[in-house]
Amino acid sequence: MSNKILIVEDETKLSEVMTLYLRKEHYDVTCVSDGKSAEDIINCDTFDLVILDIMLPGKDGWALLRKIKVLGNTPVILTTARGEEDDRIFGLELGADDYMVKPISMKELVLRVKLRINSRITKNKSLKFDNLTILEESHEVLQDNQLVNLTPKEFDLLLFLSKNTGQVFSREQLLSSVWGYDFIGDSRTIDTHIKKLREKLKFCEEHLITVWGVGYKLVVSGE
């Protein structure tokens, strides 16, 4: 599956050239030209990297950068015609991963994109099952490449079962391993979280199995 890149750039010619170079490297590229369109698309889709112009109609790049970083850990390369040190520092403080001043070298852009995406893949250990991807470091779950919102404990439970596929765990074992030995509560907490995972993830609906009288296990192909 190709890595997905979102370009947010109101200069049509520049956007077209960036798209051309990145598609030559087999990236899946989406382009928008204003801040409002960018906000709409990042609210309903996920990307492996965003190339973000600061000066945009509708909503500026600073506001979009904040939004992107609230939603997840997607790398962002800022682009701008302004190269002042204060702007660069401000962007990095807001969470930008890189900063390029126009005019932009396309070869340099492609190199920086590769470095950022490869760095994210290296740092962010992932588990993949069919259409499900679990990103351990960023605590993100993708289904059909779409971000699924899980609570912290739903994520922890899914991650634990995913690392121990084929093994059956009692409710008490799951409480101890995921919630901790000092958890004070009802073992039915596990049933509630299992139900939520099945509702939110088609993979869990099919592969998160109840072993009657014992507990639960996650089964993948070949087990």
Phi, psi and omega in degrees: 000132182289146174290139184263130180236134174253125174255123176246102189207127181270353174274105188302314182298315179297316179301318180295319181292316178300317179300315180301312182293320182286325177291331174297333178269010175071029172274149176270108191251133173240138182238140169224157189244002179215161186295322181294316178297321179297316180298318179299317185284325179285344176283339185236001180218164179239150182225156178275341179195147176237130171258115195236118173284144182281315184269105184227151171285147176091305180204129187282167184296330179298314180295320179293321178300315178301316181298314181299318183285334174291321184286334182179202185245033182292129177296142180232127172255116178278142174233142181199155174279348181261130183245019182298143182301320181299320179295317180297314181295318180299316179297317179292324178294329178283349177118002177299145181265340181200167187211126179232135180261133178288149000289144187260133172283123182294323179296319178293320178300312180300318180297315181294322177299313180300316181296317182291317181292316180295324178295319179296318180296319181294316183284327188261090180301138183230150172243133183235130177224111180052244183265013185247131176235128179248117179261107192292314186291319183269359179055048179241146176234128179247130174241121187053038179066017177248134180293132178248129181278114175245150173288161180306318181286327174299317178296313182300319180294316178298316180297316180299312180295325181291331178276352182226048184298144179086347181267139179268132179236135175286166178300321181295321178295320179292319177300317181293318185282324186260317182270333180105156184296335183269009181291130177247109183179185185268141178295345177292347172305320179297314181301319180296317181290323176298316179301317181295319179297320178293325180289323186273332187234118179300325179301316180290326177302325183266329191244349177271103194259138171272124174258101190302132180082356181237295183169228186224156172210154175256121183248131177245170183306134178094354181258000000 
